[in-house]
Amino acid sequence: MTETRTAPRREWMIAAGLILLALVPSIAGGVRLGEIASGPPPTPENARFLQAPLPVALHVVGALVFALVGAFQFLPELRRRHLAWHRFAGRYLVVPAGVVVAVSGLWMTASYDLPPVDGAALAISRYLVGLAMLVFLVLAVTSVARRDIAAHRAWMIRAYALAMGAGTQVLTAGPSMLVFGEPDGMRRLIEMDAGWLINIVVAEWVIARGRTSTRRRRRPAEAPV
């Protein structure tokens, strides 16, 4: 009885943590959209968004849907109880939103005049992350089409981890910004890449832990002595 009550509570805590991780970049994105809608005078910081608002608008809205709806897709108990909703949300909300996030991120990297501190190395990282996210989403869809649920879950976790890099980057870049001020190009690259790498490591740990749990459940009971 205790296990039945504890597991859902633990799952909701996981969802709350993921939503909290997405909160700061989501708020920043909302502020950016509000700024664009208000039609402010161009500055070096916002000129690229005012000249071409579509990719950033798509990115912010797509990331919000992907982060918030996606957070509940990984809760086993909720998925078991509402499988139809899980399938509907994945097919029509999470995967499309993830594609929008990846494509709009690549679009902004290719078309925007980024600040000098965002050098060529960081642009390469952004291209790699965007392309990897697209590949992971495609593999997730093809896996579920083959009814390989374990592979589907693993690829979706990897895609979600990359998308949530913006939240982790608040933690990898924020404290040093407060202590040392504006970064140079190398520090900016390290801080941004650290956010993605931390999420990748955590994602692989979660995937490996899930595989171990599955093997334990499938292991036949030992014969009584």
Secondary structure as GFF3:
##gff-version 3
##sequence-region A 1 225
A	DSSP	alpha_helix	2	38	.	.	.	ID=ss1
A	DSSP	alpha_helix	47	51	.	.	.	ID=ss2
A	DSSP	alpha_helix	53	73	.	.	.	ID=ss3
A	DSSP	alpha_helix	76	81	.	.	.	ID=ss4
A	DSSP	alpha_helix	83	89	.	.	.	ID=ss5
A	DSSP	pi_helix	90	94	.	.	.	ID=ss6
A	DSSP	alpha_helix	95	111	.	.	.	ID=ss7
A	DSSP	alpha_helix	120	145	.	.	.	ID=ss8
A	DSSP	alpha_helix	149	163	.	.	.	ID=ss9
A	DSSP	alpha_helix	165	180	.	.	.	ID=ss10
A	DSSP	alpha_helix	185	218	.	.	.	ID=ss11
###
